[in-house]
Amino acid sequence: MTGSNRKIGFSKLKVILTLLSSMLAANILAQGAIDVHSHIITPEFLSSLKQEGCLLDEGFPLPEYKAETHLKWMDQAGVKTSVLTLAAPQPSSPEVVRKANETAARLKQQHRGRFLFLFCAALPLPDVDAAIREAVYALDTLKADGIKLATNASGQYLGTEELDTLFALLNERKAVVILHPHRPEPVNSKVMQQTPLAMQEYLAERTRAVANMITRNVPARYPDVKIVVPHCGAYLPLAVPRMKSLAPVMQKNGMVGQIQWEACLASLYYDLAGAHSPQAIRILLSITKPEHLLYGSDYPYAAPQALTAGLERMRQYLTDEADLAPYREMILYRNAEQLFGSEK
């Protein structure tokens, strides 16, 4: 082979290797995780919280968010698509919520396939009428694929009768609802300094809101609303058996009516953001089924390196643990595709 032929041969080999590398990267991305728990933090959102004097209402400063940094982490960690929801605390201004929704909608359009069909809107509760208007705008105009609801908004907890009209609308739209804990009302500021909300009260807050919905049969009465409970279900695997044991006494005293346990639990999904583990998954499977478990990161509330290590650890134990291995692809991405619709 002449020198010229060798150069042509090497050039062809380089092209082939480049194509194979691209195909491999595309295949890896196609099988990448779908992250149903990440947050967008816009400048307008931060400015509004500062003006309202509630920037530190959750007990810690909000992290910086940039879409480019988020995408870089996703590429490095092997995350195909991320759900964007507005972080806590909940802003009181409907205009700020609208701008945050529109920013997330632009990211969805600009980065198709990354924030493609998993954008979630935030609502200006406790104003229920304003929340309904924003839900219609977000779902119809911005083409939102889900609605983020705070566990409470200024003390108005999910499950309260005032929110039935909102849930009726979401049921008609077959909406996905992603819950997120917010500061409870009232809260002991001294206790919060020693035991931050994220360490303890957020777990109780999530459980409190879902329990409140269950005791009024909200998930059963609006079965087409799919509700995602964050952070491994908080205390629900422990709370549900206790709730069932106490229900007869509560019913005897007229505190609650008959509770449709199975119908309520059937609408609940669980993301595994935070302290996930094989043990956490096994205990969740005592109240749900594998099809309702979802990967979540909580980006950008932890260092990217920690989130990457956490995802790798999940991939590893979902491979190594014989009883969980059949659910590996389901948890990492297939369940999310089914929940949100992979063709959107």
DOMI-152167 format. One line per 8 residues: for each residue x, y, z of N, C-alpha, C. Coordinates in nm, 3 decimals, decimal comma. Layout:
N
X:Y:Z:X:Y:Z:X:Y:Z; ...;
END
This chain:
344
0,086:-0,120:0,000:0,000:0,000:0,000:0,089:0,125:0,000; 0,062:0,217:-0,089:0,140:0,340:-0,098:0,107:0,433:0,018; 0,194:0,534:0,036:0,170:0,632:0,142:0,038:0,702:0,125; 0,005:0,732:-0,004:-0,122:0,800:-0,032:-0,240:0,712:0,007; -0,230:0,583:-0,028:-0,340:0,491:0,006:-0,355:0,475:0,156; -0,237:0,474:0,225:-0,243:0,462:0,371:-0,319:0,581:0,431; -0,289:0,701:0,379:-0,358:0,821:0,429:-0,507:0,812:0,407; -0,547:0,763:0,288:-0,690:0,748:0,259:-0,753:0,646:0,352;
-0,675:0,534:0,373:-0,726:0,429:0,461:-0,743:0,478:0,604; -0,645:0,553:0,653:-0,653:0,606:0,789:-0,766:0,708:0,800; -0,786:0,786:0,696:-0,894:0,886:0,698:-1,030:0,817:0,706; -1,046:0,709:0,625:-1,171:0,635:0,628:-1,193:0,572:0,765; -1,086:0,516:0,823:-1,095:0,455:0,955:-1,136:0,558:1,061; -1,077:0,679:1,049:-1,109:0,785:1,144:-1,256:0,823:1,135; -1,307:0,830:1,009:-1,448:0,865:0,989:-1,537:0,756:1,048; -1,500:0,629:1,023:-1,579:0,517:1,074:-1,581:0,518:1,226;
-1,463:0,539:1,287:-1,455:0,542:1,432:-1,536:0,658:1,490; -1,532:0,772:1,421:-1,611:0,888:1,466:-1,760:0,857:1,461; -1,803:0,793:1,349:-1,944:0,756:1,336:-1,985:0,656:1,442; -1,899:0,556:1,466:-1,931:0,456:1,568:-1,939:0,520:1,706; -1,848:0,614:1,732:-1,851:0,684:1,861:-1,979:0,764:1,877; -2,021:0,830:1,769:-2,144:0,910:1,773:-2,266:0,820:1,794; -2,265:0,704:1,722:-2,377:0,611:1,736:-2,383:0,555:1,877; -2,266:0,524:1,935:-2,262:0,473:2,071:-2,313:0,577:2,170;
-2,268:0,702:2,152:-2,313:0,810:2,241:-2,464:0,831:2,230; -2,515:0,825:2,105:-2,659:0,841:2,084:-2,737:0,728:2,150; -2,682:0,604:2,140:-2,749:0,490:2,200:-2,750:0,501:2,352; -2,637:0,545:2,409:-2,631:0,564:2,554:-2,731:0,669:2,598; -2,739:0,780:2,523:-2,832:0,886:2,557:-2,976:0,838:2,545; -3,003:0,756:2,440:-3,138:0,705:2,421:-3,182:0,620:2,539; -3,087:0,552:2,602:-3,117:0,468:2,718:-3,088:0,541:2,849; -3,067:0,673:2,841:-3,032:0,749:2,960:-3,149:0,761:3,056;
-3,116:0,798:3,178:-3,218:0,813:3,281:-3,308:0,932:3,251; -3,431:0,925:3,299:-3,522:1,039:3,297:-3,538:1,086:3,441; -3,500:1,210:3,462:-3,497:1,270:3,596:-3,626:1,347:3,618; -3,714:1,296:3,704:-3,844:1,360:3,725:-3,842:1,462:3,838; -3,724:1,488:3,896:-3,718:1,580:4,010:-3,596:1,671:3,997; -3,613:1,782:3,926:-3,510:1,886:3,921:-3,580:2,021:3,921; -3,504:2,124:3,949:-3,565:2,255:3,973:-3,506:2,364:3,885; -3,593:2,456:3,844:-3,551:2,577:3,775:-3,563:2,694:3,872;
-3,462:2,778:3,877:-3,459:2,893:3,968:-3,427:3,015:3,883; -3,529:3,094:3,849:-3,512:3,206:3,757:-3,475:3,334:3,832; -3,412:3,431:3,762:-3,378:3,560:3,826:-3,502:3,631:3,880; -3,614:3,626:3,805:-3,737:3,692:3,852:-3,787:3,628:3,982; -3,775:3,498:3,989:-3,816:3,424:4,108:-3,733:3,467:4,228; -3,602:3,473:4,213:-3,514:3,515:4,322:-3,541:3,659:4,363; -3,560:3,746:4,264:-3,585:3,887:4,293:-3,716:3,905:4,370; -3,818:3,830:4,330:-3,947:3,839:4,398:-3,937:3,794:4,543;
-3,867:3,684:4,565:-3,851:3,634:4,702:-3,775:3,735:4,788; -3,675:3,799:4,729:-3,597:3,899:4,804:-3,684:4,018:4,841; -3,768:4,064:4,746:-3,856:4,178:4,772:-3,958:4,145:4,880; -4,005:4,020:4,882:-4,104:3,978:4,980:-4,041:3,945:5,115; -3,908:3,947:5,122:-3,840:3,918:5,246:-3,846:3,772:5,287; -3,861:3,682:5,189:-3,875:3,539:5,222:-3,772:3,454:5,149; -3,659:3,515:5,116:-3,556:3,443:5,042:-3,503:3,323:5,119; -3,501:3,334:5,252:-3,450:3,225:5,336:-3,561:3,155:5,413;
-3,684:3,160:5,361:-3,797:3,099:5,431:-3,780:2,948:5,448; -3,708:2,885:5,359:-3,690:2,740:5,369:-3,568:2,703:5,454; -3,499:2,805:5,509:-3,391:2,778:5,602:-3,254:2,770:5,539; -3,245:2,788:5,406:-3,113:2,783:5,340:-3,121:2,862:5,211; -3,009:2,915:5,163:-3,009:2,993:5,039:-3,035:2,905:4,918; -3,101:2,960:4,817:-3,127:2,884:4,696:-3,002:2,878:4,610; -2,976:2,764:4,547:-2,857:2,753:4,462:-2,875:2,827:4,330; -2,765:2,850:4,262:-2,769:2,913:4,130:-2,815:2,810:4,028;
-2,891:2,857:3,928:-2,935:2,767:3,821:-2,902:2,827:3,685; -2,837:2,747:3,600:-2,814:2,782:3,461:-2,845:2,660:3,376; -2,922:2,677:3,271:-2,959:2,564:3,187:-2,836:2,496:3,128; -2,736:2,576:3,089:-2,616:2,519:3,027:-2,542:2,427:3,126; -2,534:2,468:3,252:-2,469:2,386:3,354:-2,549:2,260:3,381; -2,681:2,274:3,380:-2,770:2,159:3,400:-2,750:2,057:3,288; -2,747:2,104:3,164:-2,727:2,015:3,050:-2,590:1,947:3,055; -2,489:2,021:3,099:-2,355:1,963:3,110:-2,356:1,847:3,209;
-2,421:1,868:3,323:-2,430:1,760:3,421:-2,508:1,641:3,366; -2,619:1,668:3,297:-2,698:1,561:3,239:-2,615:1,476:3,144; -2,536:1,542:3,059:-2,450:1,470:2,964:-2,348:1,382:3,038; -2,289:1,438:3,141:-2,187:1,364:3,215:-2,246:1,247:3,292; -2,367:1,264:3,345:-2,427:1,161:3,429:-2,505:1,057:3,349; -2,535:1,087:3,221:-2,616:0,996:3,142:-2,764:1,013:3,168; -2,808:1,139:3,181:-2,950:1,172:3,199:-3,003:1,226:3,067; -3,102:1,160:3,012:-3,156:1,199:2,883:-3,245:1,323:2,893;
-3,336:1,323:2,988:-3,437:1,428:2,999:-3,461:1,461:3,145; -3,486:1,588:3,174:-3,514:1,632:3,311:-3,646:1,706:3,319; -3,719:1,681:3,426:-3,839:1,758:3,459:-3,797:1,885:3,531; -3,852:1,997:3,488:-3,825:2,125:3,554:-3,945:2,167:3,636; -3,927:2,185:3,765:-4,031:2,241:3,850:-3,975:2,359:3,926; -4,064:2,450:3,964:-4,021:2,569:4,038:-3,988:2,529:4,181; -3,879:2,583:4,232:-3,833:2,548:4,367:-3,918:2,616:4,473; -3,896:2,575:4,598:-3,957:2,642:4,713:-3,864:2,757:4,755;
-3,919:2,863:4,821:-4,057:2,881:4,862:-4,148:2,928:4,749; -4,276:2,916:4,770:-4,373:2,953:4,668:-4,387:3,105:4,661; -4,365:3,168:4,546:-4,385:3,313:4,535:-4,533:3,347:4,541; -4,566:3,463:4,593:-4,706:3,502:4,606:-4,759:3,570:4,480; -4,669:3,613:4,392:-4,709:3,690:4,275:-4,742:3,599:4,156; -4,867:3,605:4,104:-4,901:3,528:3,985:-4,814:3,565:3,864; -4,773:3,693:3,858:-4,689:3,737:3,746:-4,553:3,668:3,748; -4,497:3,652:3,868:-4,368:3,585:3,881:-4,380:3,438:3,842;
-4,489:3,375:3,885:-4,512:3,236:3,848:-4,526:3,223:3,697; -4,600:3,315:3,635:-4,619:3,313:3,489:-4,484:3,324:3,417; -4,399:3,416:3,462:-4,269:3,434:3,397:-4,182:3,310:3,413; -4,188:3,249:3,530:-4,110:3,126:3,553:-4,158:3,015:3,461; -4,291:3,004:3,446:-4,347:2,903:3,356:-4,302:2,928:3,212; -4,303:3,054:3,170:-4,265:3,086:3,032:-4,117:3,061:3,008; -4,034:3,086:3,109:-3,891:3,056:3,096:-3,869:2,907:3,078; -3,937:2,827:3,159:-3,924:2,681:3,147:-3,977:2,633:3,013;
-4,084:2,694:2,964:-4,139:2,656:2,834:-4,039:2,685:2,722; -3,968:2,799:2,732:-3,865:2,831:2,630:-3,753:2,728:2,632; -3,711:2,687:2,753:-3,607:2,585:2,762:-3,652:2,455:2,698; -3,779:2,422:2,717:-3,834:2,302:2,655:-3,823:2,309:2,504; -3,853:2,425:2,447:-3,847:2,442:2,301:-3,703:2,448:2,250; -3,616:2,514:2,326:-3,478:2,533:2,281:-3,395:2,405:2,288; -3,430:2,315:2,379:-3,350:2,195:2,401:-3,437:2,071:2,390; -3,494:2,053:2,273:-3,585:1,939:2,252:-3,512:1,808:2,278;
-3,580:1,723:2,351:-3,522:1,596:2,387:-3,454:1,597:2,522; -3,422:1,718:2,574:-3,358:1,729:2,705:-3,459:1,777:2,808; -3,527:1,887:2,778:-3,639:1,934:2,859:-3,764:1,926:2,771; -3,773:1,822:2,685:-3,871:1,820:2,577:-4,014:1,820:2,626; -4,055:1,713:2,688:-4,197:1,704:2,722:-4,219:1,692:2,871; -4,119:1,727:2,950:-4,132:1,708:3,093:-4,128:1,838:3,171; -4,169:1,949:3,105:-4,179:2,076:3,176:-4,303:2,073:3,265; -4,291:2,119:3,388:-4,406:2,125:3,479:-4,431:2,269:3,523;
-4,556:2,307:3,525:-4,594:2,443:3,562:-4,605:2,456:3,713; -4,594:2,579:3,761:-4,619:2,609:3,902:-4,744:2,696:3,909; -4,817:2,688:4,018:-4,944:2,760:4,030:-4,940:2,860:4,145; -5,013:2,974:4,129:-5,011:3,079:4,230:-5,111:3,056:4,343; -5,102:2,945:4,412:-5,187:2,921:4,528:-5,137:3,007:4,645; -5,224:3,044:4,742:-5,355:2,988:4,771:-5,474:3,047:4,695; -5,451:3,135:4,597:-5,560:3,189:4,517:-5,604:3,081:4,417; -5,712:3,010:4,450:-5,753:2,894:4,370:-5,798:2,936:4,231;
-5,873:3,046:4,220:-5,919:3,091:4,088:-5,799:3,127:3,999; -5,701:3,198:4,057:-5,581:3,232:3,980:-5,504:3,106:3,942; -5,502:3,008:4,032:-5,432:2,882:4,004:-5,498:2,808:3,888; -5,630:2,809:3,884:-5,701:2,743:3,774:-5,673:2,812:3,642; -5,673:2,946:3,643:-5,642:3,020:3,521:-5,501:2,988:3,474; -5,405:2,982:3,567:-5,267:2,955:3,531:-5,251:2,812:3,481; -5,325:2,719:3,540:-5,319:2,579:3,496:-5,368:2,566:3,352; -5,478:2,634:3,320:-5,530:2,630:3,183:-5,431:2,691:3,086;
-5,373:2,806:3,123:-5,274:2,870:3,036:-5,151:2,781:3,017; -5,102:2,724:3,128:-4,981:2,642:3,121:-5,004:2,518:3,037; -5,118:2,451:3,056:-5,145:2,327:2,984:-5,181:2,352:2,838; -5,260:2,458:2,811:-5,309:2,481:2,675:-5,213:2,563:2,590; -5,159:2,669:2,646:-5,076:2,761:2,568:-4,928:2,723:2,574; -4,878:2,697:2,695:-4,737:2,663:2,709:-4,710:2,515:2,684; -4,819:2,436:2,673:-4,807:2,291:2,649:-4,728:2,224:2,763; -4,757:2,265:2,884:-4,695:2,202:3,000:-4,741:2,057:3,009;
-4,654:1,972:3,060:-4,684:1,830:3,070:-4,710:1,787:3,213; -4,721:1,881:3,302:-4,750:1,850:3,440:-4,765:1,976:3,520; -4,814:1,962:3,641:-4,836:2,075:3,730:-4,764:2,048:3,861; -4,685:2,144:3,906:-4,619:2,131:4,037:-4,710:2,193:4,143; -4,734:2,119:4,251:-4,812:2,171:4,362:-4,730:2,165:4,490; -4,732:2,276:4,563:-4,668:2,278:4,694:-4,754:2,201:4,794; -4,691:2,137:4,892:-4,765:2,066:4,994:-4,861:2,159:5,067; -4,819:2,285:5,083:-4,910:2,387:5,136:-4,868:2,522:5,080;
-4,964:2,610:5,068:-4,938:2,747:5,024:-5,000:2,840:5,126; -4,915:2,903:5,207:-4,960:2,991:5,315:-5,058:2,920:5,408; -5,032:2,794:5,435:-5,117:2,717:5,526:-5,232:2,645:5,460; -5,254:2,666:5,332:-5,359:2,594:5,259:-5,301:2,460:5,210; -5,339:2,352:5,277:-5,280:2,221:5,248:-5,355:2,147:5,140; -5,281:2,069:5,064:-5,345:1,980:4,968:-5,442:1,889:5,042; -5,554:1,863:4,977:-5,659:1,783:5,040:-5,772:1,867:5,096; -5,750:1,998:5,108:-5,855:2,084:5,158:-5,967:2,097:5,056;
-6,089:2,117:5,102:-6,206:2,121:5,015:-6,197:2,232:4,911; -6,130:2,343:4,946:-6,120:2,456:4,853:-6,048:2,418:4,723; -5,967:2,315:4,725:-5,890:2,277:4,607:-5,962:2,175:4,518; -6,084:2,138:4,554:-6,154:2,037:4,474:-6,178:2,084:4,331; -6,207:2,212:4,313:-6,232:2,261:4,176:-6,105:2,253:4,092; -5,990:2,278:4,152:-5,863:2,266:4,081:-5,838:2,121:4,044; -5,860:2,029:4,137:-5,837:1,888:4,107:-5,936:1,835:4,004; -6,057:1,890:4,003:-6,153:1,850:3,900:-6,101:1,887:3,761;
-6,044:2,007:3,748:-5,985:2,049:3,621:-5,868:1,959:3,583; -5,779:1,933:3,678:-5,663:1,849:3,650:-5,704:1,708:3,614; -5,814:1,661:3,673:-5,865:1,527:3,640:-5,916:1,523:3,497; -5,986:1,628:3,455:-6,034:1,636:3,316:-5,919:1,632:3,218; -5,807:1,695:3,255:-5,691:1,702:3,166:-5,598:1,581:3,181; -5,632:1,489:3,273:-5,546:1,372:3,299:-5,403:1,417:3,330; -5,392:1,514:3,417:-5,264:1,580:3,443:-5,175:1,498:3,536; -5,045:1,513:3,515:-4,945:1,465:3,610:-4,919:1,579:3,709;
-4,926:1,549:3,837:-4,901:1,648:3,942:-4,777:1,606:4,020; -4,679:1,695:4,026:-4,558:1,669:4,103:-4,565:1,750:4,232; -4,558:1,683:4,345:-4,562:1,750:4,473:-4,422:1,796:4,515; -4,420:1,902:4,593:-4,292:1,943:4,651:-4,318:2,002:4,788; -4,237:1,963:4,888:-4,259:2,016:5,023:-4,223:2,163:5,032; -4,301:2,233:5,113:-4,274:2,373:5,144:-4,277:2,389:5,295; -4,234:2,503:5,342:-4,231:2,527:5,486:-4,370:2,515:5,545; -4,387:2,439:5,653:-4,519:2,427:5,714:-4,560:2,556:5,783;
-4,688:2,570:5,806:-4,740:2,688:5,877:-4,819:2,640:5,998; -4,782:2,684:6,120:-4,662:2,764:6,153:-4,539:2,675:6,165; -4,423:2,738:6,182:-4,299:2,663:6,200:-4,220:2,727:6,313; -4,154:2,645:6,392:-4,071:2,693:6,502:-3,933:2,728:6,447; -3,901:2,857:6,441:-3,777:2,901:6,377:-3,654:2,851:6,453; -3,662:2,840:6,586:-3,547:2,793:6,663:-3,519:2,646:6,634; -3,624:2,567:6,626:-3,607:2,426:6,593:-3,552:2,412:6,452; -3,600:2,498:6,360:-3,556:2,490:6,221:-3,408:2,520:6,208;
-3,354:2,609:6,293:-3,211:2,639:6,288:-3,128:2,516:6,324; -3,175:2,441:6,421:-3,100:2,324:6,467:-3,127:2,202:6,380; -3,250:2,189:6,332:-3,290:2,076:6,249:-3,355:2,132:6,123; -3,277:2,160:6,019:-3,331:2,225:5,899:-3,450:2,151:5,839; -3,533:2,226:5,769:-3,653:2,168:5,707:-3,618:2,047:5,621; -3,511:2,060:5,543:-3,476:1,952:5,451:-3,436:1,824:5,525; -3,392:1,838:5,649:-3,347:1,722:5,726:-3,464:1,645:5,786; -3,568:1,716:5,831:-3,674:1,650:5,905:-3,814:1,691:5,859;
-3,845:1,821:5,865:-3,983:1,864:5,847:-4,034:1,841:5,705; -3,946:1,847:5,606:-3,990:1,818:5,469:-4,048:1,678:5,458; -3,990:1,582:5,531:-4,043:1,445:5,528:-4,183:1,442:5,587; -4,201:1,509:5,701:-4,333:1,515:5,762:-4,431:1,593:5,676; -4,382:1,699:5,613:-4,468:1,784:5,530:-4,526:1,708:5,412; -4,443:1,630:5,344:-4,492:1,549:5,233:-4,595:1,448:5,281; -4,563:1,381:5,390:-4,654:1,279:5,444:-4,784:1,343:5,487; -4,777:1,458:5,552:-4,895:1,529:5,600:-4,988:1,564:5,484;
-4,933:1,618:5,376:-5,016:1,660:5,263:-5,083:1,540:5,195; -5,007:1,432:5,173:-5,064:1,316:5,107:-5,167:1,249:5,197; -5,139:1,239:5,328:-5,236:1,182:5,421:-5,364:1,262:5,421; -5,351:1,395:5,414:-5,469:1,482:5,411:-5,553:1,457:5,286; -5,485:1,432:5,172:-5,558:1,400:5,050:-5,626:1,264:5,059; -5,557:1,167:5,117:-5,613:1,033:5,126:-5,738:1,030:5,216; -5,734:1,102:5,328:-5,848:1,096:5,420:-5,973:1,162:5,362; -5,955:1,242:5,256:-6,072:1,296:5,184:-6,089:1,226:5,048;
-6,018:1,118:5,027:-6,030:1,039:4,903:-6,004:1,120:4,777; -5,916:1,221:4,788:-5,888:1,304:4,670:-5,831:1,222:4,555; -5,730:1,136:4,577:-5,679:1,057:4,465:-5,783:0,962:4,408; -5,871:0,909:4,491:-5,975:0,817:4,444:-6,084:0,891:4,367; -6,120:1,012:4,412:-6,226:1,088:4,345:-6,178:1,150:4,214; -6,047:1,168:4,201:-5,990:1,224:4,077:-5,884:1,127:4,025; -5,926:1,009:3,980:-5,832:0,900:3,949:-5,744:0,925:3,828; -5,780:1,022:3,744:-5,698:1,049:3,626:-5,585:1,148:3,653;
-5,577:1,196:3,776:-5,462:1,278:3,817:-5,355:1,183:3,871; -5,238:1,187:3,810:-5,126:1,103:3,854:-5,035:1,189:3,942; -5,021:1,149:4,069:-4,952:1,231:4,168:-4,815:1,171:4,199; -4,710:1,251:4,182:-4,573:1,206:4,209:-4,532:1,259:4,347; -4,507:1,167:4,440:-4,461:1,201:4,575:-4,309:1,196:4,575; -4,243:1,304:4,616:-4,096:1,308:4,606:-4,024:1,238:4,720; -3,892:1,222:4,701:-3,800:1,179:4,807:-3,840:1,047:4,870; -3,854:0,945:4,787:-3,875:0,807:4,835:-4,002:0,793:4,919;
-4,100:0,880:4,895:-4,227:0,866:4,965:-4,229:0,915:5,107; -4,117:0,977:5,152:-4,109:1,029:5,289:-4,148:0,921:5,390; -4,245:0,952:5,479:-4,285:0,857:5,582:-4,405:0,770:5,542; -4,452:0,782:5,419:-4,575:0,713:5,381:-4,571:0,562:5,402; -4,461:0,493:5,369:-4,462:0,348:5,393:-4,487:0,313:5,540; -4,448:0,402:5,632:-4,475:0,380:5,774:-4,611:0,435:5,814; -4,651:0,545:5,750:-4,775:0,612:5,789:-4,900:0,538:5,743; -4,897:0,478:5,624:-5,018:0,414:5,571:-5,070:0,304:5,662;
-4,988:0,210:5,709:-5,042:0,109:5,801:-5,099:0,170:5,929; -5,033:0,274:5,980:-5,083:0,338:6,102:-5,216:0,410:6,073; -5,226:0,475:5,959:-5,351:0,541:5,922:-5,465:0,440:5,914; -5,437:0,325:5,855:-5,540:0,222:5,842:-5,585:0,172:5,979; -5,490:0,161:6,073:-5,526:0,112:6,206:-5,610:0,213:6,285; -5,588:0,343:6,258:-5,660:0,448:6,330:-5,791:0,488:6,264; -5,808:0,454:6,136:-5,926:0,498:6,061:-6,058:0,456:6,126; -6,073:0,332:6,176:-6,202:0,295:6,236:-6,241:0,384:6,354;
-6,143:0,421:6,437:-6,172:0,510:6,550:-6,213:0,647:6,500; -6,143:0,698:6,398:-6,176:0,829:6,343:-6,315:0,828:6,279; -6,347:0,719:6,211:-6,478:0,708:6,148:-6,590:0,699:6,253; -6,564:0,625:6,359:-6,663:0,611:6,466:-6,696:0,744:6,529; -6,596:0,833:6,534:-6,617:0,965:6,595:-6,652:1,073:6,493; -6,681:1,031:6,370:-6,726:1,125:6,268:-6,618:1,217:6,215; -6,493:1,180:6,234:-6,384:1,266:6,189:-6,355:1,249:6,040; -6,372:1,129:5,988:-6,354:1,101:5,845:-6,460:1,001:5,802;
-6,480:0,992:5,670:-6,571:0,892:5,617:-6,494:0,766:5,579; -6,556:0,682:5,499:-6,489:0,563:5,450:-6,375:0,603:5,356; -6,261:0,544:5,375:-6,144:0,578:5,294:-6,120:0,467:5,192; -6,106:0,507:5,067:-6,081:0,412:4,958:-5,930:0,393:4,943; -5,875:0,310:5,028:-5,729:0,298:5,036:-5,665:0,258:4,905; -5,713:0,150:4,846:-5,649:0,100:4,725:-5,660:0,199:4,610; -5,778:0,260:4,594:-5,797:0,358:4,486:-5,709:0,480:4,507; -5,692:0,522:4,632:-5,606:0,638:4,660:-5,460:0,606:4,631;
-5,414:0,492:4,678:-5,273:0,456:4,659:-5,241:0,429:4,513; -5,342:0,388:4,435:-5,317:0,353:4,294:-5,275:0,474:4,211; -5,309:0,596:4,254:-5,276:0,716:4,178:-5,141:0,775:4,216; -5,073:0,717:4,314:-4,950:0,775:4,366:-4,826:0,710:4,303; -4,736:0,796:4,258:-4,604:0,756:4,209:-4,500:0,812:4,306; -4,378:0,762:4,299:-4,276:0,802:4,395:-4,143:0,824:4,323; -4,084:0,943:4,341:-3,949:0,960:4,288:-3,848:0,924:4,397; -3,729:0,886:4,354:-3,627:0,834:4,445:-3,516:0,936:4,469;
-3,549:1,065:4,460:-3,450:1,169:4,489:-3,412:1,163:4,637; -3,289:1,201:4,665:-3,247:1,205:4,804:-3,181:1,077:4,848; -3,220:1,027:4,964:-3,153:0,912:5,026:-3,210:0,780:4,974; -3,194:0,756:4,844:-3,242:0,630:4,787:-3,148:0,517:4,825; -3,199:0,396:4,825:-3,122:0,277:4,858:-3,206:0,156:4,823; -3,146:0,037:4,815:-3,226:-0,083:4,795:-3,332:-0,100:4,903; -3,297:-0,065:5,026:-3,392:-0,078:5,137:-3,510:0,017:5,120; -3,482:0,140:5,075:-3,589:0,238:5,054:-3,685:0,189:4,946;
-3,632:0,130:4,839:-3,716:0,079:4,732:-3,802:-0,037:4,781; -3,741:-0,126:4,858:-3,816:-0,242:4,908:-3,932:-0,200:4,998; -3,909:-0,100:5,084:-4,018:-0,058:5,172:-4,126:0,016:5,094; -4,087:0,089:4,989:-4,188:0,152:4,903:-4,276:0,049:4,834; -4,216:-0,063:4,799:-4,292:-0,169:4,731:-4,395:-0,234:4,822; -4,395:-0,197:4,951:-4,500:-0,246:5,041:-4,629:-0,167:5,024; -4,622:-0,049:4,958:-4,743:0,030:4,938:-4,767:0,065:4,790; -4,676:0,026:4,702:-4,694:0,056:4,560:-4,636:-0,058:4,477;
-4,633:-0,037:4,345:-4,580:-0,140:4,256:-4,460:-0,084:4,180; -4,377:-0,171:4,123:-4,254:-0,124:4,057:-4,279:-0,023:3,947; -4,395:-0,031:3,880:-4,426:0,061:3,771:-4,444:0,205:3,817; -4,451:0,226:3,949:-4,475:0,361:4,002:-4,351:0,422:4,067; -4,233:0,365:4,042:-4,109:0,419:4,096:-4,030:0,490:3,987; -3,974:0,607:4,020:-3,912:0,695:3,922:-3,779:0,750:3,974; -3,684:0,766:3,883:-3,557:0,828:3,923:-3,575:0,979:3,938; -3,510:1,037:4,039:-3,508:1,182:4,057:-3,375:1,224:4,116;
-3,327:1,343:4,080:-3,195:1,387:4,127:-3,201:1,496:4,234; -3,299:1,587:4,223:-3,308:1,709:4,305:-3,206:1,814:4,261; -3,159:1,810:4,137:-3,070:1,912:4,082:-3,138:2,048:4,091; -3,071:2,158:4,129:-2,928:2,174:4,161:-2,900:2,182:4,311; -2,979:2,112:4,393:-2,966:2,126:4,538:-2,853:2,043:4,599; -2,783:1,967:4,517:-2,665:1,895:4,565:-2,555:1,913:4,460; -2,432:1,893:4,502:-2,319:1,908:4,410:-2,331:1,809:4,295; -2,301:1,853:4,171:-2,312:1,762:4,057:-2,238:1,630:4,075;
-2,120:1,636:4,136:-2,043:1,512:4,157:-2,120:1,415:4,246; -2,187:1,469:4,348:-2,264:1,383:4,438:-2,385:1,322:4,367; -2,448:1,402:4,281:-2,563:1,351:4,206:-2,521:1,243:4,107; -2,409:1,265:4,041:-2,358:1,164:3,948:-2,324:1,035:4,021; -2,257:1,048:4,136:-2,222:0,930:4,214:-2,346:0,857:4,262; -2,448:0,934:4,300:-2,573:0,873:4,345:-2,643:0,796:4,236; -2,642:0,851:4,114:-2,705:0,781:4,002:-2,627:0,655:3,966; -2,495:0,663:3,968:-2,413:0,545:3,940:-2,436:0,437:4,045;
-2,451:0,479:4,170:-2,477:0,383:4,278:-2,612:0,315:4,255; -2,712:0,392:4,212:-2,842:0,333:4,183:-2,833:0,233:4,069; -2,764:0,273:3,961:-2,748:0,181:3,849:-2,683:0,051:3,894; -2,586:0,064:3,985:-2,511:-0,054:4,030:-2,599:-0,147:4,112; -2,671:-0,092:4,212:-2,750:-0,184:4,295:-2,874:-0,235:4,223; -2,922:-0,160:4,122:-3,033:-0,213:4,042:-2,985:-0,322:3,947; -2,856:-0,334:3,933:-2,797:-0,444:3,855:-2,761:-0,562:3,946; -2,707:-0,532:4,064:-2,653:-0,635:4,152:-2,757:-0,704:4,239;
-2,860:-0,630:4,282:-2,961:-0,686:4,372:-3,061:-0,768:4,291; -3,062:-0,899:4,312:-3,140:-0,989:4,228:-3,289:-0,956:4,228; -3,344:-0,916:4,342:-3,488:-0,890:4,349:-3,526:-0,757:4,283; -3,428:-0,666:4,269:-3,455:-0,534:4,210:-3,411:-0,523:4,065; -3,322:-0,611:4,022:-3,267:-0,604:3,886:-3,375:-0,602:3,777; -3,486:-0,676:3,791:-3,589:-0,670:3,686:-3,652:-0,532:3,668; -3,633:-0,444:3,767:-3,697:-0,312:3,762:-3,600:-0,202:3,720; -3,478:-0,237:3,683:-3,374:-0,137:3,656:-3,417:-0,036:3,551;
-3,449:-0,082:3,431:-3,487:0,009:3,324:-3,619:0,079:3,356; -3,709:0,010:3,425:-3,837:0,071:3,462:-3,814:0,195:3,548; -3,730:0,180:3,650:-3,706:0,290:3,743:-3,627:0,402:3,678; -3,527:0,366:3,599:-3,439:0,467:3,541:-3,507:0,550:3,433; -3,595:0,489:3,351:-3,657:0,570:3,246:-3,791:0,519:3,192; -3,816:0,389:3,193:-3,938:0,340:3,127:-4,066:0,385:3,199; -4,067:0,386:3,330:-4,186:0,429:3,403:-4,218:0,576:3,373; -4,113:0,659:3,365:-4,134:0,801:3,334:-4,188:0,818:3,192;
-4,137:0,737:3,098:-4,190:0,742:2,961:-4,338:0,709:2,960; -4,378:0,608:3,036:-4,519:0,570:3,043:-4,602:0,678:3,109; -4,549:0,739:3,215:-4,623:0,839:3,290:-4,649:0,963:3,209; -4,545:1,014:3,143:-4,556:1,140:3,072:-4,587:1,123:2,924; -4,560:1,006:2,868:-4,584:0,986:2,725:-4,459:1,018:2,647; -4,395:0,916:2,593:-4,266:0,935:2,525:-4,277:0,999:2,390; -4,399:1,016:2,338:-4,413:1,073:2,204:-4,447:1,221:2,207; -4,450:1,281:2,326:-4,486:1,424:2,331:-4,376:1,509:2,273;
END
